[in-house]
Amino acid sequence: MRAVTKSKHQAVGVDIGGTGVKAALVDVRTGELLSDRVKLPTPEGGEPDAIRDAVVELVERLEAPEGTPIGVTFPAIVRHGRTMSAANVSKAWIGLEAERLFEQALGRDIHFVNDADAAGFAEDHYGAAKDAAGLVIMTTLGTGIGGAFIYNGVLIPNAELGHLEIDGHDAESRASNRAREREELSWEAWAERLQRYYTHLEFLFSPDLFVVGGGVSKSSELFLPLLTLDTPIVPAKLRNNAGIIGAAALARGV
């Protein structure tokens, strides 16, 4: 573990996913990690108390200076500190006062946010959309499709862009990376579905920039050039650290 000293520019970011929980100390001026990234597998079943305990363990491992702000992401709709959905975790999260659960366990206030929102905020401030003006829409192409809206640097939370209905289907059921893998689609065939999806987003929201995240963004050169849009579309830059960095930045009030 790297040694760290207290700074008004530091915050802890914790990113909870369906398969892993990871955390690090972040310099919110630059978006760089100040510590090693620590990680635990998401407890089997994804029950609230078990995930809470994993978060507490990771924060303790970081040995952050006392009073350091903490941001926590979660794969759910987050409204006023409650988790209103549950993706790849226990249904016990639905309607749970999750922010309070973590605050009581950690003994301090936290900033609690949807995971795609945190990743989008990080890309807007430190990554592929840094210095972009107007409306940035980030989409994460993975098991489903996550989404985030950032307008002139301000996060507009809980954009469930994977559940837009297109041609009678949830968009993510046909255009996610899981759909590509499940149906063994070629890049060209998948790009046709992505074209339909992003054209629909473009018509509805008139964004100034699309940022595409998710693990498949590492292969963006195989599918993004196949899309024809009026809006620029670029791959995300921060990869698996985006949620951590965005959570930390939001906790520090960047």
Secondary structure by P-SEA (a helix, b strand, c coil): cccccccccbbbbbbbccccccccccccccccccccbbbbcccccccaaaaaaaaaaaaaaaccccccbbbbbcccccccccccccccccccccccaaaaaaaaaacbbbbbbcaaaaaaaaaaccccccccccbbbbbbbcccccbbbbccccccccccccccccccccccccccaaaaaaacccaaaaaaaaaaaaaaaaaaccccbbbbbcccccccccccccccccbbbbbbccccaaaaaaaaaaaacc
